[in-house]
């Protein structure tokens, strides 16, 4: 069965907007979604990946190489012919071992054939796609360290058991979790470009609409998918158009000053906040089909780009989103 249509997801507008922005510009750095269980977090990831156009990848290549020359020698792919494949979405389960994530020696080949062969892991499969981690705040520290290294370099390096393997591992990282079950390590938190908070809808009408659409998806799938096909196609076309528009977008010195002043006022560490805010605002402007980046675009994406980068203030009981909104009003008017 195909994933649930992206356009059919009820509400959760900020989450959907954040995922669209990372589809326009993958260098934004992924999305962290915190909130209640059963609010459509994993559904949205799979729906967006299914909505995107297929990628060109060499058949049988474990790292989804676009061209035959990029297929690694250890892959042992004979017929190096590119074909269309869906944008990959790979789940990283909490209990995954380091070998499962990075890849390791192929024990079966080593025992039966005496060959020292590499068995690729989840990072290889996720290349050029999405890596999704549910309950990311419960991830074991050594796996977090691995992800930090790969997120920084865009490359997976395996140096053990007599193997010396390097391969591209560039993906959009999407993590979800419940903040009541534990906090995320600051180093990993900082690697997520955008952060959004989701909650179960409070209105009866909204909850009823969610039930209706899910029921139709499960019991009258063909008709339901047909009903939302055109709207998903419209979103896909806007994303593709926005990707092309990014390079032509004009950014004034005044807008850059707005970005820097806002991050200074919030006390965000380092310059990653400014860079992410700028990229997200550009992607939003391109999505809106605007030709120049303005203060309005910065205002719109500031909460999702900055709320997870704030230092804790024990004297301020307001949530991080509220603090960002308040500072945006003070700095940008």
Secondary structure, 3 states (H helix, E strand, C coil): CCCCCHHHCCCCHHHHHHHHHHHHCHHHCCEEEEECCCCCHHHHHHHHHHHCCCEEEECCCCCCCCCHHHCCHHHCCCCCCEEEECCCEEECCCCCCHHHHHEEECHHHHHHCCCCCEEECHHHHHCCCEEEEECHHHCCHHHHHHHHHHHHHCEEEEEECCEEEEEECCCEEEEEECHHHCCCCHHHHCCCCEEEEECCCCCHHHHHHHHHHHHHHHHCHHHHHHHHHHHHHHHHHHHHHHHHHHHHCEECHHHHHHHHHHHHHHCCCCCHHHHHHHHHHHHHHHHCCCCEECHHHHHHHHHHHHHHHCCCCCCCCCCHHHHHHHHHHHHHC
